[in-house]
Each structure stands twice: as structure tokens, then as C-alpha cells.
């Protein structure tokens, strides 16, 4: 094999392995990915409202797993916010839908990464 073919094959293998890993990861793996970001907080919850014109969305989060009440948090997004839907790269428009589960890494309520699960997602 020549060097160019070897480099291309290696790149394709790495890219496909990453896509497979992202598609099969569970909540624990997502939590580890979020923890590795330079965010001060991680929030889990259900998307209540999406306001694309204001570049923000509202997430209903449980304060404690045992708590019966929940609070709402308004999170801003920007052009650097990364979105995934069911483990695949996505956009704000496609990922952020009311009643979907989301895990958000944020700093000062500005989302760095938003991982969303659709109703179809097995995780």
C-alpha cells in the first residue's frame, strides 16, 4: 500500500469508529464527554421551550434525583454551541424540540454542548 492510501484508510477507520461509538454510547458516556469540556456545569432535563430568534432554550431540570419538583433554566446558545441528536452531529433547528431529553454542558448558562435524545432513541 502506498502512503496516501494508508493515510486515507486510517482516517476513514478513525472517523467510522467515532461515529459508531457516538451511536452506541449511553448516558454515562455522554456524562464523561461533558465532564471533559471546559464547562462549569452539566444539566440534564427535558426541553420546555425553544426560542431560536433569541438564541436560547428552556430546560426543565430536576434539582435532585429524588425531588418531585423541577426547576426551569434558560440557556443561551451561540455559533460555537455543538449539538448532537441521538449521538450524531446535528443543528439547533433539528435537535432542540420541546419534550426531548437533553444533557447540556454550559458555563454561566451559555451552552457549550447539547446532546439531545429523540423519542426514537433507545438510550
MOPAC internal coordinates of N, CA, C and O (Angstrom, degrees):
PM7 1SCF
backbone

  N    0.0000 0     0.00 0     0.00 0    0    0    0
  C    1.4398 1     0.00 0     0.00 0    1    0    0
  C    1.5215 1   109.18 1     0.00 0    2    1    0
  O    1.2310 1   121.05 1   -42.11 1    3    2    1
  N    1.3126 1   115.60 1   137.89 1    3    2    1
  C    1.4527 1   115.55 1   177.42 1    5    3    2
  C    1.5274 1   109.83 1   -82.47 1    6    5    3
  O    1.2310 1   120.93 1   -11.94 1    7    6    5
  N    1.2851 1   115.83 1   168.06 1    7    6    5
  C    1.4652 1   122.06 1  -173.37 1    9    7    6
  C    1.5212 1   112.17 1   -61.26 1   10    9    7
  O    1.2310 1   119.05 1   137.32 1   11   10    9
  N    1.3256 1   119.41 1   -42.68 1   11   10    9
  C    1.4663 1   123.03 1  -179.26 1   13   11   10
  C    1.5221 1   110.96 1   -62.26 1   14   13   11
  O    1.2310 1   120.21 1   136.03 1   15   14   13
  N    1.3157 1   117.21 1   -43.97 1   15   14   13
  C    1.4671 1   121.38 1   179.11 1   17   15   14
  C    1.5215 1   110.33 1   -64.16 1   18   17   15
  O    1.2310 1   120.25 1   138.82 1   19   18   17
  N    1.3150 1   117.13 1   -41.18 1   19   18   17
  C    1.4530 1   121.22 1   179.17 1   21   19   18
  C    1.5256 1   111.15 1   -63.71 1   22   21   19
  O    1.2310 1   120.17 1   136.94 1   23   22   21
  N    1.3101 1   117.27 1   -43.06 1   23   22   21
  C    1.4718 1   121.45 1   178.66 1   25   23   22
  C    1.5262 1   110.13 1   -64.03 1   26   25   23
  O    1.2310 1   120.16 1   135.69 1   27   26   25
  N    1.3225 1   117.31 1   -44.31 1   27   26   25
  C    1.4683 1   120.62 1   179.82 1   29   27   26
  C    1.5250 1   110.89 1   -64.18 1   30   29   27
  O    1.2310 1   119.91 1   138.05 1   31   30   29
  N    1.3262 1   117.78 1   -41.95 1   31   30   29
  C    1.4632 1   121.38 1   179.61 1   33   31   30
  C    1.5248 1   110.62 1   -64.98 1   34   33   31
  O    1.2310 1   120.00 1   139.31 1   35   34   33
  N    1.3172 1   117.61 1   -40.69 1   35   34   33
  C    1.4648 1   121.45 1   178.68 1   37   35   34
  C    1.5202 1   111.06 1   -64.63 1   38   37   35
  O    1.2310 1   120.57 1   136.74 1   39   38   37
  N    1.3252 1   116.52 1   -43.26 1   39   38   37
  C    1.4609 1   120.98 1   179.12 1   41   39   38
  C    1.5185 1   110.92 1   -62.76 1   42   41   39
  O    1.2310 1   119.95 1   136.34 1   43   42   41
  N    1.3125 1   117.70 1   -43.66 1   43   42   41
  C    1.4627 1   121.89 1   178.95 1   45   43   42
  C    1.5243 1   110.81 1   -63.49 1   46   45   43
  O    1.2310 1   120.22 1   138.14 1   47   46   45
  N    1.3288 1   117.18 1   -41.86 1   47   46   45
  C    1.4596 1   121.14 1   178.60 1   49   47   46
  C    1.5270 1   110.88 1   -61.93 1   50   49   47
  O    1.2310 1   120.17 1   133.57 1   51   50   49
  N    1.3139 1   117.28 1   -46.43 1   51   50   49
  C    1.4628 1   121.42 1  -179.60 1   53   51   50
  C    1.5183 1   110.63 1   -63.11 1   54   53   51
  O    1.2310 1   119.86 1   135.31 1   55   54   53
  N    1.3158 1   117.87 1   -44.69 1   55   54   53
  C    1.4655 1   121.57 1  -179.89 1   57   55   54
  C    1.5186 1   111.30 1   -63.43 1   58   57   55
  O    1.2310 1   120.08 1   136.52 1   59   58   57
  N    1.3310 1   117.45 1   -43.48 1   59   58   57
  C    1.4614 1   119.64 1  -179.15 1   61   59   58
  C    1.5195 1   111.48 1   -70.12 1   62   61   59
  O    1.2310 1   119.95 1   145.85 1   63   62   61
  N    1.3235 1   117.71 1   -34.15 1   63   62   61
  C    1.4658 1   121.05 1   176.87 1   65   63   62
  C    1.5175 1   110.25 1   -64.85 1   66   65   63
  O    1.2310 1   120.19 1   139.22 1   67   66   65
  N    1.3213 1   117.25 1   -40.78 1   67   66   65
  C    1.4623 1   121.20 1   178.22 1   69   67   66
  C    1.5099 1   111.91 1   -64.35 1   70   69   67
  O    1.2310 1   120.02 1   139.08 1   71   70   69
  N    1.3308 1   117.56 1   -40.92 1   71   70   69
  C    1.4640 1   121.20 1   178.83 1   73   71   70
  C    1.5164 1   110.64 1   -65.72 1   74   73   71
  O    1.2310 1   120.17 1   139.19 1   75   74   73
  N    1.3172 1   117.29 1   -40.81 1   75   74   73
  C    1.4628 1   121.12 1   178.52 1   77   75   74
  C    1.5180 1   110.49 1   -65.21 1   78   77   75
  O    1.2310 1   120.25 1   136.24 1   79   78   77
  N    1.3171 1   117.13 1   -43.76 1   79   78   77
  C    1.4500 1   121.17 1   178.63 1   81   79   78
  C    1.5196 1   111.04 1   -61.11 1   82   81   79
  O    1.2310 1   120.20 1   134.58 1   83   82   81
  N    1.3245 1   117.22 1   -45.42 1   83   82   81
  C    1.4615 1   121.05 1  -179.97 1   85   83   82
  C    1.5157 1   111.30 1   -62.49 1   86   85   83
  O    1.2310 1   120.27 1   142.92 1   87   86   85
  N    1.3222 1   117.10 1   -37.08 1   87   86   85
  C    1.4554 1   120.63 1  -178.11 1   89   87   86
  C    1.5194 1   112.50 1   -73.21 1   90   89   87
  O    1.2310 1   119.68 1   157.12 1   91   90   89
  N    1.3298 1   118.22 1   -22.88 1   91   90   89
  C    1.4608 1   120.51 1  -175.57 1   93   91   90
  C    1.5217 1   113.60 1  -108.82 1   94   93   91
  O    1.2310 1   119.58 1  -177.34 1   95   94   93
  N    1.3196 1   118.41 1     2.66 1   95   94   93
  C    1.4608 1   119.47 1  -178.98 1   97   95   94
  C    1.5161 1   111.09 1   -77.68 1   98   97   95
  O    1.2310 1   121.18 1   -31.05 1   99   98   97
  N    1.3098 1   115.34 1   148.95 1   99   98   97
  C    1.4482 1   121.82 1   176.87 1  101   99   98
  C    1.5115 1   110.43 1  -101.28 1  102  101   99
  O    1.2310 1   121.09 1    10.50 1  103  102  101
  N    1.3314 1   115.52 1  -169.50 1  103  102  101
  C    1.4587 1   120.96 1  -178.57 1  105  103  102
  C    1.5181 1   112.17 1   -61.13 1  106  105  103
  O    1.2310 1   119.67 1   141.74 1  107  106  105
  N    1.3259 1   118.23 1   -38.26 1  107  106  105
  C    1.4669 1   120.85 1  -179.55 1  109  107  106
  C    1.5261 1   111.18 1   -61.84 1  110  109  107
  O    1.2310 1   120.55 1   138.60 1  111  110  109
  N    1.3127 1   116.56 1   -41.40 1  111  110  109
  C    1.4685 1   119.93 1   178.85 1  113  111  110
  C    1.5181 1   110.68 1   -66.64 1  114  113  111
  O    1.2310 1   120.42 1   139.90 1  115  114  113
  N    1.3404 1   116.80 1   -40.10 1  115  114  113
  C    1.4710 1   119.80 1   177.38 1  117  115  114
  C    1.5171 1   110.23 1   -62.54 1  118  117  115
  O    1.2310 1   120.48 1   139.57 1  119  118  117
  N    1.3222 1   116.69 1   -40.43 1  119  118  117
  C    1.4629 1   119.99 1   178.43 1  121  119  118
  C    1.5271 1   111.08 1   -61.19 1  122  121  119
  O    1.2310 1   120.09 1   139.05 1  123  122  121
  N    1.3335 1   117.43 1   -40.95 1  123  122  121
  C    1.4718 1   120.22 1   177.89 1  125  123  122
  C    1.5261 1   110.79 1   -63.95 1  126  125  123
  O    1.2310 1   120.37 1   139.54 1  127  126  125
  N    1.3377 1   116.90 1   -40.46 1  127  126  125
  C    1.4639 1   119.86 1   178.78 1  129  127  126
  C    1.5200 1   110.42 1   -63.36 1  130  129  127
  O    1.2310 1   120.52 1   136.71 1  131  130  129
  N    1.3203 1   116.62 1   -43.29 1  131  130  129
  C    1.4646 1   120.15 1   179.61 1  133  131  130
  C    1.5265 1   110.90 1   -65.53 1  134  133  131
  O    1.2310 1   120.52 1   141.02 1  135  134  133
  N    1.3319 1   116.61 1   -38.98 1  135  134  133
  C    1.4607 1   120.06 1  -179.35 1  137  135  134
  C    1.5198 1   111.64 1   -63.67 1  138  137  135
  O    1.2310 1   120.04 1   153.31 1  139  138  137
  N    1.3261 1   117.52 1   -26.69 1  139  138  137
  C    1.4610 1   120.38 1  -178.96 1  141  139  138
  C    1.5316 1   112.34 1   -79.49 1  142  141  139
  O    1.2310 1   120.19 1   167.70 1  143  142  141
  N    1.3279 1   117.25 1   -12.30 1  143  142  141
  C    1.4638 1   120.25 1   178.40 1  145  143  142
  C    1.5174 1   110.15 1   -77.82 1  146  145  143
  O    1.2310 1   121.08 1   -19.53 1  147  146  145
  N    1.3078 1   115.53 1   160.47 1  147  146  145
  C    1.4536 1   120.06 1   178.31 1  149  147  146
  C    1.5222 1   110.12 1   -85.86 1  150  149  147
  O    1.2310 1   120.76 1  -124.32 1  151  150  149
  N    1.3221 1   116.15 1    55.68 1  151  150  149
  C    1.4566 1   121.55 1   178.87 1  153  151  150
  C    1.5230 1   108.34 1  -110.16 1  154  153  151
  O    1.2310 1   121.09 1   -28.81 1  155  154  153
  N    1.3018 1   115.51 1   151.19 1  155  154  153
  C    1.4504 1   118.66 1   179.54 1  157  155  154
  C    1.5213 1   111.56 1   -86.47 1  158  157  155
  O    1.2310 1   119.48 1   155.79 1  159  158  157
  N    1.3233 1   118.60 1   -24.21 1  159  158  157
  C    1.4595 1   121.21 1  -175.52 1  161  159  158
  C    1.5136 1   112.23 1  -140.22 1  162  161  159
  O    1.2310 1   121.65 1   -26.07 1  163  162  161
  N    1.3358 1   114.44 1   153.93 1  163  162  161
  C    1.4558 1   122.00 1   173.31 1  165  163  162
  C    1.5186 1   106.65 1  -126.86 1  166  165  163
  O    1.2310 1   120.45 1   -48.34 1  167  166  165
  N    1.3303 1   116.74 1   131.66 1  167  166  165
  C    1.4587 1   121.46 1   179.27 1  169  167  166
  C    1.5220 1   109.49 1  -123.07 1  170  169  167
  O    1.2310 1   121.17 1   -41.28 1  171  170  169
  N    1.3325 1   115.36 1   138.72 1  171  170  169
  C    1.4637 1   122.21 1   175.13 1  173  171  170
  C    1.5225 1   106.58 1  -115.80 1  174  173  171
  O    1.2310 1   120.37 1   -39.78 1  175  174  173
  N    1.3194 1   116.91 1   140.22 1  175  174  173
  C    1.4529 1   118.11 1   176.86 1  177  175  174
  C    1.5071 1   112.80 1   176.25 1  178  177  175
  O    1.2310 1   121.94 1    18.25 1  179  178  177
  N    1.3266 1   113.88 1  -161.75 1  179  178  177
  C    1.4578 1   122.66 1  -178.40 1  181  179  178
  C    1.5254 1   108.11 1  -116.98 1  182  181  179
  O    1.2310 1   120.73 1   -45.42 1  183  182  181
  N    1.3121 1   116.21 1   134.58 1  183  182  181
  C    1.4624 1   121.13 1   179.67 1  185  183  182
  C    1.5315 1   108.64 1   -70.85 1  186  185  183
  O    1.2310 1   120.76 1   -56.39 1  187  186  185
  N    1.3314 1   116.14 1   123.61 1  187  186  185
  C    1.4652 1   121.95 1  -179.53 1  189  187  186
  C    1.5258 1   112.77 1   -97.36 1  190  189  187
  O    1.2310 1   120.90 1   142.18 1  191  190  189
  N    1.3264 1   115.89 1   -37.82 1  191  190  189
  C    1.4668 1   120.68 1  -174.14 1  193  191  190
  C    1.5214 1   108.48 1  -152.00 1  194  193  191
  O    1.2310 1   120.90 1   -35.60 1  195  194  193
  N    1.3245 1   115.89 1   144.40 1  195  194  193
  C    1.4628 1   121.64 1   176.85 1  197  195  194
  C    1.5228 1   107.56 1  -126.24 1  198  197  195
  O    1.2310 1   120.53 1   -51.99 1  199  198  197
  N    1.3238 1   116.58 1   128.01 1  199  198  197
  C    1.4643 1   122.16 1   179.05 1  201  199  198
  C    1.5255 1   108.62 1  -126.18 1  202  201  199
  O    1.2310 1   120.49 1   -97.35 1  203  202  201
  N    1.3503 1   116.68 1    82.65 1  203  202  201
  C    1.4702 1   119.04 1  -176.81 1  205  203  202
  C    1.5296 1   113.63 1   -61.17 1  206  205  203
  O    1.2310 1   120.43 1   145.95 1  207  206  205
  N    1.3365 1   116.78 1   -34.05 1  207  206  205
  C    1.4669 1   119.72 1  -179.03 1  209  207  206
  C    1.5255 1   111.50 1   -66.18 1  210  209  207
  O    1.2310 1   120.34 1   151.49 1  211  210  209
  N    1.3379 1   116.96 1   -28.51 1  211  210  209
  C    1.4573 1   121.63 1   178.32 1  213  211  210
  C    1.5344 1   111.40 1   -95.09 1  214  213  211
  O    1.2310 1   120.48 1   178.03 1  215  214  213
  N    1.3574 1   116.68 1    -1.97 1  215  214  213
  C    1.4633 1   122.41 1  -177.97 1  217  215  214
  C    1.5287 1   110.56 1    55.57 1  218  217  215
  O    1.2310 1   121.31 1  -128.22 1  219  218  217
  N    1.3710 1   115.10 1    51.78 1  219  218  217
  C    1.4449 1   119.76 1   178.70 1  221  219  218
  C    1.5265 1   110.67 1  -154.56 1  222  221  219
  O    1.2310 1   121.17 1   -15.43 1  223  222  221
  N    1.3238 1   115.36 1   164.57 1  223  222  221
  C    1.4548 1   121.49 1   173.22 1  225  223  222
  C    1.5171 1   108.69 1  -148.03 1  226  225  223
  O    1.2310 1   121.38 1   -19.67 1  227  226  225
  N    1.3365 1   114.96 1   160.33 1  227  226  225
  C    1.4584 1   120.98 1  -179.16 1  229  227  226
  C    1.5171 1   108.98 1  -110.01 1  230  229  227
  O    1.2310 1   121.04 1   -48.53 1  231  230  229
  N    1.3280 1   115.61 1   131.47 1  231  230  229
  C    1.4521 1   122.63 1  -179.36 1  233  231  230
  C    1.5288 1   108.28 1  -117.17 1  234  233  231
  O    1.2310 1   120.47 1   -52.59 1  235  234  233
  N    1.3361 1   116.71 1   127.41 1  235  234  233
  C    1.4633 1   121.48 1   174.14 1  237  235  234
  C    1.5296 1   106.97 1   -88.44 1  238  237  235
  O    1.2310 1   120.64 1   -64.65 1  239  238  237
  N    1.3312 1   116.39 1   115.35 1  239  238  237
  C    1.4576 1   121.27 1  -175.68 1  241  239  238
  C    1.5243 1   110.48 1  -119.24 1  242  241  239
  O    1.2310 1   120.82 1   -35.76 1  243  242  241
  N    1.3277 1   116.04 1   144.24 1  243  242  241
  C    1.4616 1   121.18 1   172.74 1  245  243  242
  C    1.5065 1   107.90 1   -81.49 1  246  245  243
  O    1.2310 1   120.88 1   -45.76 1  247  246  245
  N    1.3213 1   115.92 1   134.24 1  247  246  245
  C    1.4634 1   119.20 1   177.67 1  249  247  246
  C    1.5166 1   110.63 1   -71.90 1  250  249  247
  O    1.2310 1   120.22 1   141.69 1  251  250  249
  N    1.3150 1   117.19 1   -38.31 1  251  250  249
  C    1.4564 1   123.11 1   177.37 1  253  251  250
  C    1.5105 1   107.48 1  -139.55 1  254  253  251
  O    1.2310 1   119.69 1   -33.17 1  255  254  253
  N    1.3358 1   118.19 1   146.83 1  255  254  253
  C    1.4636 1   119.96 1  -179.03 1  257  255  254
  C    1.5231 1   113.33 1   -55.39 1  258  257  255
  O    1.2310 1   119.96 1   145.66 1  259  258  257
  N    1.3446 1   117.68 1   -34.34 1  259  258  257
  C    1.4504 1   120.85 1  -178.07 1  261  259  258
  C    1.5292 1   112.69 1   -84.18 1  262  261  259
  O    1.2310 1   120.11 1   168.28 1  263  262  261
  N    1.3121 1   117.40 1   -11.72 1  263  262  261
  C    1.4675 1   120.98 1  -175.17 1  265  263  262
  C    1.5164 1   111.04 1   -68.38 1  266  265  263
  O    1.2310 1   121.30 1   -40.35 1  267  266  265
  N    1.2952 1   115.12 1   139.65 1  267  266  265
  C    1.4626 1   120.27 1   178.03 1  269  267  266
  C    1.5273 1   110.72 1   -86.79 1  270  269  267
  O    1.2310 1   120.37 1   160.57 1  271  270  269
  N    1.2984 1   116.90 1   -19.43 1  271  270  269
  C    1.4585 1   119.97 1  -179.72 1  273  271  270
  C    1.5287 1   110.26 1   -99.61 1  274  273  271
  O    1.2310 1   121.63 1   -20.50 1  275  274  273
  N    1.2925 1   114.48 1   159.50 1  275  274  273
  C    1.4629 1   120.16 1   178.76 1  277  275  274
  C    1.5166 1   108.42 1  -130.60 1  278  277  275
  O    1.2310 1   120.75 1   -20.05 1  279  278  277
  N    1.3162 1   116.17 1   159.95 1  279  278  277
  C    1.4577 1   120.22 1   175.37 1  281  279  278
  C    1.5169 1   108.16 1  -120.75 1  282  281  279
  O    1.2310 1   121.10 1   -19.61 1  283  282  281
  N    1.2960 1   115.50 1   160.39 1  283  282  281
  C    1.4628 1   120.70 1   177.71 1  285  283  282
  C    1.5165 1   109.45 1  -106.42 1  286  285  283
  O    1.2310 1   121.31 1   -35.92 1  287  286  285
  N    1.3212 1   115.09 1   144.08 1  287  286  285
  C    1.4550 1   121.76 1  -179.90 1  289  287  286
  C    1.5229 1   107.84 1  -131.06 1  290  289  287
  O    1.2310 1   120.69 1   -52.59 1  291  290  289
  N    1.3190 1   116.29 1   127.41 1  291  290  289
  C    1.4600 1   120.84 1   175.73 1  293  291  290
  C    1.5196 1   107.42 1   -92.11 1  294  293  291
  O    1.2310 1   121.19 1   -55.42 1  295  294  293
  N    1.3376 1   115.32 1   124.58 1  295  294  293
  C    1.4626 1   121.58 1  -178.30 1  297  295  294
  C    1.5230 1   109.40 1  -117.16 1  298  297  295
  O    1.2310 1   120.91 1   -46.80 1  299  298  297
  N    1.2999 1   115.86 1   133.20 1  299  298  297
  C    1.4586 1   121.94 1   175.33 1  301  299  298
  C    1.5324 1   108.99 1   -86.03 1  302  301  299
  O    1.2310 1   120.69 1   -26.92 1  303  302  301
  N    1.3146 1   116.28 1   153.08 1  303  302  301
  C    1.4577 1   122.42 1   172.97 1  305  303  302
  C    1.5206 1   108.11 1  -125.67 1  306  305  303
  O    1.2310 1   120.86 1   -17.53 1  307  306  305
  N    1.3165 1   115.95 1   162.47 1  307  306  305
  C    1.4630 1   119.91 1   175.90 1  309  307  306
  C    1.5247 1   109.13 1  -144.52 1  310  309  307
  O    1.2310 1   120.31 1     6.47 1  311  310  309
  N    1.3033 1   117.02 1  -173.53 1  311  310  309
  C    1.4672 1   120.27 1  -176.48 1  313  311  310
  C    1.5339 1   112.71 1   -70.13 1  314  313  311
  O    1.2310 1   119.96 1   170.06 1  315  314  313
  N    1.3247 1   117.68 1    -9.94 1  315  314  313
  C    1.4599 1   120.86 1   177.82 1  317  315  314
  C    1.5294 1   112.41 1   -96.70 1  318  317  315
  O    1.2310 1   119.60 1   172.21 1  319  318  317
  N    1.3202 1   118.36 1    -7.79 1  319  318  317
  C    1.4602 1   121.80 1   179.76 1  321  319  318
  C    1.5262 1   109.57 1   -64.89 1  322  321  319
  O    1.2310 1   120.67 1   -46.50 1  323  322  321
  N    1.3229 1   116.31 1   133.50 1  323  322  321
  C    1.4657 1   122.73 1   179.79 1  325  323  322
  C    1.5237 1   107.84 1  -103.34 1  326  325  323
  O    1.2310 1   120.73 1   -46.04 1  327  326  325
  N    1.3398 1   116.22 1   133.96 1  327  326  325
  C    1.4637 1   121.92 1  -179.29 1  329  327  326
  C    1.5202 1   109.78 1  -119.39 1  330  329  327
  O    1.2310 1   120.90 1   -39.66 1  331  330  329
  N    1.3432 1   115.89 1   140.34 1  331  330  329
  C    1.4575 1   120.55 1   168.41 1  333  331  330
  C    1.5236 1   107.31 1  -129.20 1  334  333  331
  O    1.2310 1   121.23 1   -30.71 1  335  334  333
  N    1.3171 1   115.25 1   149.29 1  335  334  333
  C    1.4615 1   122.81 1   175.30 1  337  335  334
  C    1.5154 1   106.75 1  -128.23 1  338  337  335
  O    1.2310 1   120.87 1   -64.41 1  339  338  337
  N    1.3258 1   115.95 1   115.59 1  339  338  337
  C    1.4639 1   122.06 1  -177.64 1  341  339  338
  C    1.5280 1   111.58 1    54.30 1  342  341  339
  O    1.2310 1   120.72 1  -140.85 1  343  342  341
  N    1.3335 1   116.23 1    39.15 1  343  342  341
  C    1.4546 1   121.62 1   175.64 1  345  343  342
  C    1.5105 1   116.08 1    84.38 1  346  345  343
  O    1.2310 1   120.21 1  -177.17 1  347  346  345
  N    1.3260 1   117.20 1     2.83 1  347  346  345
  C    1.4728 1   120.18 1  -179.83 1  349  347  346
  C    1.5203 1   109.97 1  -117.11 1  350  349  347
  O    1.2310 1   120.68 1   -29.87 1  351  350  349
  N    1.3290 1   116.31 1   150.13 1  351  350  349
  C    1.4581 1   121.02 1   178.28 1  353  351  350
  C    1.5202 1   109.78 1   -54.45 1  354  353  351
  O    1.2310 1   120.88 1   -40.14 1  355  354  353
  N    1.3290 1   115.92 1   139.86 1  355  354  353
  C    1.4574 1   120.21 1  -177.00 1  357  355  354
  C    1.5195 1   109.96 1  -146.02 1  358  357  355
  O    1.2310 1   121.28 1    10.82 1  359  358  357
  N    1.3179 1   115.16 1  -169.18 1  359  358  357
  C    1.4585 1   122.62 1   178.75 1  361  359  358
  C    1.5221 1   108.81 1  -126.92 1  362  361  359
  O    1.2310 1   120.65 1   -14.21 1  363  362  361
  N    1.3128 1   116.35 1   165.79 1  363  362  361
  C    1.4603 1   120.39 1   177.00 1  365  363  362
  C    1.5247 1   110.09 1   -57.68 1  366  365  363
  O    1.2310 1   120.74 1   133.81 1  367  366  365
  N    1.3189 1   116.20 1   -46.19 1  367  366  365
  C    1.4608 1   121.11 1  -176.98 1  369  367  366
  C    1.5338 1   112.04 1   -60.10 1  370  369  367
  O    1.2310 1   120.04 1   138.16 1  371  370  369
  N    1.3173 1   117.53 1   -41.84 1  371  370  369
  C    1.4577 1   120.84 1  -176.88 1  373  371  370
  C    1.5285 1   113.48 1   -82.45 1  374  373  371
  O    1.2310 1   120.21 1   145.04 1  375  374  373
  N    1.3188 1   117.20 1   -34.96 1  375  374  373
  C    1.4680 1   120.23 1  -174.20 1  377  375  374
  C    1.5248 1   113.32 1   -85.23 1  378  377  375
  O    1.2310 1   120.32 1   135.78 1  379  378  377
  N    1.3192 1   117.00 1   -44.22 1  379  378  377
  C    1.4579 1   119.31 1  -173.15 1  381  379  378
  C    1.5211 1   111.52 1   -83.72 1  382  381  379
  O    1.2310 1   121.59 1   -79.81 1  383  382  381
  N    1.3249 1   114.56 1   100.19 1  383  382  381
  C    1.4661 1   122.67 1   177.95 1  385  383  382
  C    1.5204 1   107.71 1  -130.79 1  386  385  383
  O    1.2310 1   120.65 1   -36.95 1  387  386  385
  N    1.3229 1   116.37 1   143.05 1  387  386  385
  C    1.4603 1   122.27 1   179.36 1  389  387  386
  C    1.5289 1   110.21 1   -57.31 1  390  389  387
  O    1.2310 1   120.99 1   -39.46 1  391  390  389
  N    1.3181 1   115.72 1   140.54 1  391  390  389
  C    1.4692 1   126.58 1   177.73 1  393  391  390
  C    1.5204 1   114.49 1    77.59 1  394  393  391
  O    1.2310 1   119.22 1  -171.60 1  395  394  393
  N    1.3155 1   119.10 1     8.40 1  395  394  393
  C    1.4629 1   121.00 1   175.07 1  397  395  394
  C    1.5234 1   109.57 1   -91.09 1  398  397  395
  O    1.2310 1   120.82 1   -33.06 1  399  398  397
  N    1.3255 1   116.04 1   146.94 1  399  398  397
  C    1.4593 1   122.85 1   175.07 1  401  399  398
  C    1.5267 1   109.10 1   -74.95 1  402  401  399
  O    1.2310 1   120.49 1   -38.86 1  403  402  401
  N    1.3357 1   116.67 1   141.14 1  403  402  401
  C    1.4626 1   120.01 1   179.75 1  405  403  402
  C    1.5250 1   110.86 1  -144.29 1  406  405  403
  O    1.2310 1   121.51 1   -31.48 1  407  406  405
  N    1.3180 1   114.72 1   148.52 1  407  406  405
  C    1.4574 1   123.13 1   170.99 1  409  407  406
  C    1.5241 1   105.52 1  -119.69 1  410  409  407
  O    1.2310 1   120.83 1   -54.13 1  411  410  409
  N    1.3299 1   116.02 1   125.87 1  411  410  409
  C    1.4608 1   120.62 1  -172.64 1  413  411  410
  C    1.5213 1   110.42 1  -125.54 1  414  413  411
  O    1.2310 1   120.53 1   -54.40 1  415  414  413
  N    1.3153 1   116.60 1   125.60 1  415  414  413
  C    1.4629 1   122.19 1   169.03 1  417  415  414
  C    1.5124 1   106.03 1   -93.50 1  418  417  415
  O    1.2310 1   120.96 1   -52.29 1  419  418  417
  N    1.3263 1   115.76 1   127.71 1  419  418  417
  C    1.4682 1   118.40 1  -177.07 1  421  419  418
  C    1.5194 1   110.92 1  -145.62 1  422  421  419
  O    1.2310 1   121.75 1   -22.49 1  423  422  421
  N    1.3000 1   114.26 1   157.51 1  423  422  421
  C    1.4514 1   121.81 1   174.16 1  425  423  422
  C    1.5174 1   107.31 1  -129.17 1  426  425  423
  O    1.2310 1   120.77 1   -59.03 1  427  426  425
  N    1.3105 1   116.12 1   120.97 1  427  426  425
  C    1.4657 1   121.78 1  -176.60 1  429  427  426
  C    1.5270 1   111.40 1    52.98 1  430  429  427
  O    1.2310 1   121.17 1  -138.99 1  431  430  429
  N    1.3285 1   115.36 1    41.01 1  431  430  429
  C    1.4731 1   124.12 1   177.58 1  433  431  430
  C    1.5279 1   113.67 1    63.38 1  434  433  431
  O    1.2310 1   120.53 1  -155.66 1  435  434  433
  N    1.3324 1   116.60 1    24.34 1  435  434  433
  C    1.4631 1   122.09 1   170.46 1  437  435  434
  C    1.5284 1   106.02 1  -109.82 1  438  437  435
  O    1.2310 1   120.72 1   -62.40 1  439  438  437
  N    1.3285 1   116.23 1   117.60 1  439  438  437
  C    1.4601 1   121.39 1  -175.11 1  441  439  438
  C    1.5210 1   111.29 1   -68.64 1  442  441  439
  O    1.2310 1   121.24 1   -48.49 1  443  442  441
  N    1.3272 1   115.23 1   131.51 1  443  442  441
  C    1.4581 1   121.98 1   174.95 1  445  443  442
  C    1.5219 1   108.68 1   -97.36 1  446  445  443
  O    1.2310 1   121.09 1   136.33 1  447  446  445
  N    1.3363 1   115.53 1   -43.67 1  447  446  445
  C    1.4603 1   121.77 1   179.61 1  449  447  446
  C    1.5192 1   108.77 1  -142.62 1  450  449  447
  O    1.2310 1   120.95 1   -42.11 1  451  450  449
  N    1.3449 1   115.79 1   137.89 1  451  450  449
  C    1.4592 1   121.97 1   178.84 1  453  451  450
  C    1.5259 1   107.69 1  -128.71 1  454  453  451
  O    1.2310 1   120.71 1   -66.58 1  455  454  453
  N    1.3339 1   116.24 1   113.42 1  455  454  453
  C    1.4638 1   121.86 1   176.11 1  457  455  454
  C    1.5204 1   107.72 1  -103.87 1  458  457  455
  O    1.2310 1   120.88 1   -58.80 1  459  458  457
  N    1.3290 1   115.93 1   121.20 1  459  458  457
  C    1.4646 1   121.87 1  -174.60 1  461  459  458
  C    1.5150 1   109.52 1  -117.92 1  462  461  459
  O    1.2310 1   121.26 1   -36.70 1  463  462  461
  N    1.3275 1   115.20 1   143.30 1  463  462  461
  C    1.4591 1   121.35 1   174.43 1  465  463  462
  C    1.5270 1   108.82 1  -112.56 1  466  465  463
  O    1.2310 1   120.94 1   -51.05 1  467  466  465
  N    1.3066 1   115.81 1   128.95 1  467  466  465
  C    1.4665 1   120.09 1   177.00 1  469  467  466
  C    1.5176 1   109.17 1   -81.09 1  470  469  467
  O    1.2310 1   120.63 1    -7.66 1  471  470  469
  N    1.3088 1   116.41 1   172.34 1  471  470  469
  C    1.4503 1   121.37 1   177.58 1  473  471  470
  C    1.5215 1   110.92 1   -62.31 1  474  473  471
  O    1.2310 1   120.18 1   154.44 1  475  474  473
  N    1.3260 1   117.26 1   -25.56 1  475  474  473
  C    1.4596 1   122.71 1  -176.97 1  477  475  474
  C    1.5192 1   113.01 1   -82.48 1  478  477  475
  O    1.2310 1   120.29 1   165.64 1  479  478  477
  N    1.3324 1   117.05 1   -14.36 1  479  478  477
  C    1.4529 1   121.03 1  -174.53 1  481  479  478
  C    1.5250 1   111.19 1   -68.91 1  482  481  479
  O    1.2310 1   120.22 1   -47.56 1  483  482  481
  N    1.3557 1   117.19 1   132.44 1  483  482  481
  C    1.4700 1   119.77 1   178.00 1  485  483  482
  C    1.5102 1   113.70 1   -74.45 1  486  485  483
  O    1.2310 1   119.44 1   162.89 1  487  486  485
  N    1.3419 1   118.68 1   -17.11 1  487  486  485
  C    1.4814 1   121.35 1  -177.26 1  489  487  486
  C    1.4770 1   110.52 1   -81.77 1  490  489  487
  O    1.2310 1   120.10 1   180.00 1  491  490  489

